Each structure stands twice: as structure tokens, then as C-alpha cells.
Amino acid sequence: MKVALTYDFAQKSLMGESEIFDVAEGITLGDLLASVDKHIQETGASRGIETGKLRIMDGCELNACIAIVNGSPAPTSTRLSDGDRVELMYGYCGG
């Protein structure tokens, strides 16, 4: 199945605006984001760019402020479906 991911400004210079990921049926949001982190690290390594601050996950915790699924910042399920859209937003952290 295919899931679209829109990167936040933090990752865009390395990863581009967005990507379509071909993933296993029933993948969870956490598993997708962990897979994307691996992709970010591999891309950064191939270009000699440190990616520590570009990670989406910090262990099992979300490093991004908000992960929006299909326009909802509070998705009712962590299981993704074919055609889902995930957007990452860091700008609403406050601080």
C-alpha cells in the first residue's frame, strides 16, 4: 500500500517536500515514522550530513510536535491505510 508523507521544514532541505512510501498493509504510524527516520539517516550519511536533529522519532517518542494523519492531528487509529497522508509539523512546539 502507499502512504504519502509531507516533511516539515526541518527535513525539506535534505529530503524534499514529500515522498510516497510503499509499505506493508496495516503498518502503524510509529513503524512508518521509524522507517522514515532510517531513510533520513541513510540519505544524510550518503551526503555527509548529520541527521541527529532531523529525526522524527526519539526512541519511542515523537520528536515532531504534531503528526497529522489525513488532516487530523488526533487520528483515531495508529494503523495506516492505503492512500493515507501524513504531515509533520514542528512549528507549534512553543517553548
N, C-alpha and C positions, 0 to 999 in steps of 0.2 A: 504494500500500500504506500501511498505517497502523502507526505506531510510537509507543508511549507513552513519555513522558519524565517522571520524577519529579524535581522540583527539590530542591536542597539548601536548608538553612535560609537560606543567603546570598541566594538568589533568591526565596524564597517570598513575602516581603512585597511584592515588585513583580509577580511572575509567577503567584502562586498555588501550590497544591500540585503540580499536574501538568497536562500537556497531551497531547493526541493530535495527532501531526503526520502529514499526508498527504504522503508523499514518493515519489520515483521508485523503481521496482524496482531492487534491488541497491545502494542507496545505502550508502556506508561510514559507519562510526561518526564518523570525523573530519569528513566532509561534513555529517552531521546536526548535529554539535555546532557547526560553523561557522555553519550556518543558524540554529540556536537563538541563538547569540551575536548575530547580526544582529537577530533578533526581540527579544531583550532590549534591545539598544541603541535600537531604534525605539520600544519601549514606554516605556523610560526617558525618551527625548527628548520624547515626547508628554506626559509628566507632569512634565517639568523635573527629572528625577532623574539624577544622574551614575551611569553604569553601569560605569566602568572596573574596579572591584573585583568586579563581578558576572559578568564574562565567564567562560566555561567554558574557552575556549582562549586561549593567549598565543602568537600566531603559529601554529606547527605543534605546539606543546607543550600538553599537557593542564594547565590551570590548576587543575582539581579534583584532589583527591588520588586518588579512585577513581571510575571509571565502570563500573558494574556492568551487565552485559547478561544479562537473563534469570536473575538470581540469581548469576551468576558474575563475580567480579572479574577473571578472566583468560579472556575469551572466546576461543574457538578460531578465530574469524573476525572480521574487521573489517567484513564485509559484513552488512548487516542484512536481515531477512526480515519479511514481513507479520506483525504481531502481536507483534513483539519489544518488550521492556520495558527501558528504560534508566533507571538510577537514578544520581544524582550524590551523592557523599559527600565532604565537606570535613573532617569531624571526626577523621579518623585520620591527620592530617599529622604529628603530633608537633611537634618544634621546640624 
